[in-house]
Amino acid sequence: MNNLDEFLIIPLQYDHCEQVYVVAKESLPEHWSLEGIRDVLKYDNNIYYVAIDHVCDRVIGFGGIMIVADEAELLNIAVAKDYRQHGIADAILKELVSDAKNSGAYRMLLEVRQHNDVAYNFYINNSFVVIGQRKNYYDNPPDDAIIMEKVFEQE
């Protein structure tokens, strides 16, 4: 993939779930089950997007948030290995931030593995800041969670 025009960001649909599971399995050490991915569609406070390579009609990335009161929690975001470094995660995050703001959230929270430098730097580059740490939060392999937030500018 060479051209950023080759993918679309669209809301997650039931038919995408199996492909989302494939991306999650290859990208996230502690990924959700296929049933867990399907379950996000059951709740109105979940907002999920997929990135689709429209040339081959393949899910190449996904991300989602959960809105609780006036906060959004980034539940996960992942891009297929052969599609990374093309702005896909940035495009998904941009949609999620926009929807979080439109839902009345004033900030977005997330946890990231302490030793996942790529993800950590991605969030830093997208204006998230560290606000805490959870010791021994992750298994497989064991790791601490860094808690980050992005406070939205009031418009």
N, C-alpha and C positions, 0 to 999 in steps of 0.2 A: 504494500500500500504506500503510495507516494503523495497522494493528493487529499487534502483535508475535506474536499467536497465529496469524497466517496463514502461518507458515513452520515447517518441521520440519528438524531436523538428523539426517541418517541416513548410514550408511556408503556410500561410493562404490561403485556397481555398474557393470558394463560398459555397461549401457544408458544410463548418465548421461554417458558420456565425450564424446559429440559436443556436448552442451549445455555441459559443462565447458569444452571447447575454445572455444566461442563466448564465454563469460564471460572466459576467459583472454585471448583475442585482443583483446577490447575494453578490458581492464583492465591488462594487463601488457605493457610495451614489448618484453620478451624472453620471450615465452610459449613453452611447450612445444608440440610438434606433437601432433596427435591420437594418433599412435602412441605418443609419449612419455607421454601421459596414460594410455593403455591399459596401458602397461608397468608403471605403479606398482602395478597389481593383481597382478602376478606375484610380488612379493616380500613375504615375511612381515614384514619389518621396516618396511614402509611402512604408515602409517595415514592414510587420507583420508576426509573427510566432505564431503557436499554439503548445501547448504541448498535446500530445495524449497518453492516457493510452492504449497501444496497446493490453493489455489483454482483455479489454472490448470495445475498439475502441471509447473512449469517449474523448472529448476535456476537459482537466483539467486545462488549463491555456492559457494565450495569452499575447502578448505584441507587441507594435509597435512604430515605429519612423517615423518622417517626416524629410526628408533631404531638407534643404533650403540653397543654396549656399554652404558654407563650414562649416555648423553647422547641427547638428542633434537635433531634439526635441523629447524627449520621451513622446509620447502621452498618453499611458496607459500601465499598466502591472497588471495582476491579476491572481490569482490561486484559484481554487475551494476550499471551506473551508475544505473539508475532505482530501485534498491533500497538505495542507500547511506544511511547515517545512521539506520538502524532497528535497530541492535544485532545484525545478522547476523554480522559479522566477530567481534564479542565472543563470540557464542554458539558459533561454530565454534572459536575459540581456546580457549574454556573446555573443550570436549570434547577437544581435542588435548592440552591441559595435563593433564587428568585421565588420559587414556590414557598419556601419557608417564610420569607418576608411577606408574601401575599397572604399567608395563613395567619399572620399576626405575630410570628415569632420575632423576638428581639435578638436572639443569638442561636448559634449552632454549636453543639458539643460533639465530641468524639473521643474514642480511645484508639491509640495506635501502639503497636509493640515498640518497646524501648529500643530494640535492636533492628528495627525496620527503617533504616536510614532513608531509603528511597521514598517511602510513604511519609515519614516525618518531614522531610524536606519539601515534598509536594504540598503538605498542609501549611508549612511555614511560608512557602511561596504564594499561598492563597490566603494570607493574612490571618491564619490561626495562631494563637499564642498558647503557651503551656500554662495550665492553671493547677496542675496536681499530678499525682502519681498513685497507682494502685499496685502494691507489691504482689508478686506471684499471681497476677490476674489471668495469664494465659498458660495453657498446657501445649504440648506438642509443637515445638519445644517450650519448656518453661520460660516465661519472660514477664517483666513488669509492663503495665500499661501506663502510657503517658496520656493524661487527660488534657485536651486542647479545646479552645473555644474561639469562635469568631463572633464578635458583637457587631450587629448590623448598624450601619449609619442610619440615623433618623432622617427621613425625607420630608 
